[in-house]
């Protein structure tokens, strides 16, 4: 037994030591994103009320804890993953506050995400017990706020390992993702096929990618570039991306189609310009380790 323990320690201990707060934060961010996409799937399939308007219970099994059919399963699984995402948020917040080497800005962001979580839970309950479009919208944007908060915190934690090349790479990702966002939006896809659940999930997944890309570009750009006009440009691109994300959700209404299309076009130009500007800046200027 002792021989086996000694043999396993060089393998197990490095894994434990390598999985620290940055990895916990990254896992929490992934779970938040998964919860959002599963919520979109539940809404798109009409499963939000499938548990017979029960909350937090469902419509089958002991104490109605389990789903009775496939639509109920979509809603039940969304709640199941959301529960573990909530536990991850709580654990991350406790670690952020208790660990002495965690940046106070990061701790503040994680705690803000923790404060938003019970609000999101209450709104989730209201989407089942009350269900109005206003509550549904608040539920979605609170989830996006939690995602943005944890993305910013994650980027700040990993920032020392990210370089100017990552800024350019993030902008390239945004430039590639944006056309897909437009093509599968109700503005375009409804002329070809139905804006169904799979399309909605994919579009909102792309939305999260775009938001994450501009957050990386803005935060790391401010750390790695000294040129104020460039960092201001990156910040403006992030604001424009948030506007496009909002308009993309509203584009099911024809009144928002033109605004969404124009905004997406401007954002695409901004992504391409940002790629050129950051590549040139990384070649012609020194990049300090931090600011």
N, C-alpha and C positions, 0 to 999 in steps of 0.2 A: 504493500500500500504506500509506504513512504517513498519507495523508488518511483512509483507511478506519479505520485504527487510532485516530486521534484522534477520529473520529466515534463509534466504538464505546465509547470509554473512559467518557464520561459515563453510559452505560447499564450497562456491565459492572461498573465499579468500585463504584458504590453498592450493587449487588446483593451483591458480595463483602463490602463493609464492613458491610452490614446483617445478613448471616448470621454471627452470632457464636456464642459458647458457649451462650446461652439457646436458640437455634434448634437447635444440635446436641443439646442435652439433650432438647428436645421431640421431635425426630426419633427419638432413641434410645428414649424412652418409648413412642412409637407402635409401634416395631418390637418392643419387649418385649410390648406388648399383642397385636400381631398373632401373635407366636409362641405366646402362651398360647391364643388362640382357634383357631389351626391345630392345636395339640396336642389341644384338646378335640374338634375335628373328626376327627382321626385316631383318637382313642379311641372316639368315638361311632359311627364307621363300622366299627369293628373292624379298622382298618388299622395299628394299632400294631405288629403282628407280620407285616405283609404283605410286608416285604422278606426273607422267609424267615429271620427272626430274625438277619439280618446287621446289624452296626453297626460303623462308620459307613457301610459300603457298603450297596447295595440288592440287586437281583436281576436286573439286565440291563445290557447294554452293556459297554464296556471296563472291566475290573477290577470289574464289578458296581456301577458308579457310578450307574446310572440305573434308573428303575422299569420293571417289565415289564408292568404292568397298572394299571387305575384305582385299586384299593386301595393298591397300592404307591406310586402317585403321591401320594396323600394324605400318607403317611408321609414320602416323599422330599421333598415340598415343605415340610412342616413342618420337617424338618432343614435344608433349604436356607435358609429364612428365619431359622431359629434361628442358623445360622452367621453371617449378616450382622448379626443382632442382637448376637451376641457380639463381632464386630469393632467395632460401634458402641459397645458398652459399654467395650471396651478403649480406643478412641479418646477417648471422653468422659472416662474416668478419667485418661488421660495429660494431656488438656487441663486438667482440673480441678486437677491437681497442679502443672502447669507455669505456668499463667496466674496472674499475681500478683493480678489483680482478682477472682478467684473466692473467694467466702466459704468459710472453712475448714469450716464446717458442711456446706456443699454438697459440698466436696471429700471430706469424710469419708463422707458418704452414698454418693457415687458409687463410692468405693473399696470400701465395704461391698458394694455391688452387684457390683463386680468380683470380690470374694472369693467371693460366693455363686455366681457364674457357673460356675466349674469344678465345684463341687459339683452344680449343676443338670445339667451335661453328664454327669457320672458317673451320676447318678440316671436321666437319660434313657437312657443305655446299659443300665442295669440293668432298666429297664422292658421292654427288648427281650430281653436275655440271660437274665434271671431271671423277671421279671414276677410280682410278688405285689401284693396290694392295698395293703399297707403301703408298698412302694416307690412304687407309683403315687400314693398320697396324699402322700408326702414330695416327690415330683417336682412335684406340683401346688402344694403350699403353699410350696415354695421359689420357684417361679415367681411366686406371688402376693407373696411377700416382696420379690423383686426389683422387681416392679411398684410396690409401696408405697414402697420406698426411692427409686426414680426419680421417682415422683409427688411425694413430699415435696421432693426436691431441685429438681424443676422448679418447683413452687409457690414455694419460697424464692427462686429466681432471678428469677421474674416478679413476686414480691410487691410491689415498689415501684410497679408499674403497676396493681395490683389495689386496688379500693376496697371500702367497706362494702357497696355495691350488689352486688358480686360474691359476697359472703358470702350475701346473701339469694338471689341467683340460683342459687348452688350448692345451697342447701337446696331451692329449688323444683325443680331438676333431680332431686334425690334423691326428693322427694315424688312426682314424676311417674313416675320409673323404678321405684320400689318396687312399686306395684300390678302392673306388667307382670312383675316378677320373681316375684311370687306366682302370677299367673295361669298362667304357663308353667312353673311348678315341677311336679315329679312329684306333689305333693300335690293339685293341681287338674287339670292337663292330662291325667293318666292316666285321669281319669273321662270325658274327651271324646275323646281321640285318643292315639296313641302318643307317648311322650317320645323322639322321634327325634333324629337328628343336628342338623337345623336348629334344633329347639327348644332343644337343649342349648347350641349355639353362641350362640343369641340370649340365653338366660338368663345364661350366663357373661359375655357382652358387657355385659349390664345390671349384673351384679355389679361389673365393673370401673368402670362409670359411677358406681355408688353409692359405691364406695370412693373414687374420685377426688373426688366431690362433697363428701364429709365431710372429706376431707383439706384441700381448698380452704377450706371453711367454718371448720375449726378453726384452721388456720395464719393465714389472713387475719383471722379474727375476733379472734385474740389480738393482732394488730398494730393493728387499727382500732378496737377497743372497749376501754374502760377498766373496764367493769363486770365484776367478778370472777365473779359468779354466772352471767353470760351466757357468759363464756369457759369456765367449768367445765361448763356445760350443753352447749356445743358439743363439748367433749372427750368428755363422756359419750355424746353421740350418735355420735361416731366409734367408740368402743368397742362400742356396741350394734350399729353397722353391721357391724363385723368379726364379731361373734357371729352375726348374721343370715346373713352370707356363709358362715360355717362350717356353720350349721344347714341352710342352703339346699342345700349339697352333700350333707349327710347325710340330707336329706328323702326320698331314695329308700327309706330304711328307715322303715317306719311308726312305729317307736318315737320318731322325731324329728319327726314331722309336727306334733304339738301344740306342741312347743317352738318350732318354726320359725314356725308361724302366730301364736303369741302374741308372739314376738320381732319379727316383721314388723309386727304391729299396733302395738306400742309404738314401733317406729322410725318408722312413718308419723305417729303422733301427735307424736313428737319433731320430725320434719321440719316439720310444720305449725306447731307451737309456736315452733320456731326462726325460721321465716319472720316470724311476728308480732313476736317479740322483737327480731330484728335490724332490722326496719323501724322499730320504735318507737325503738330505741336510736340508729339513724342519724339520726332526726329530732330527737331531744332532746339529743344530746350531741355534742361536738366529737370528730372522729376524728383522732388524731395520725398523722403520716406513718409513724412506726415506733415500736417499743417496745424 
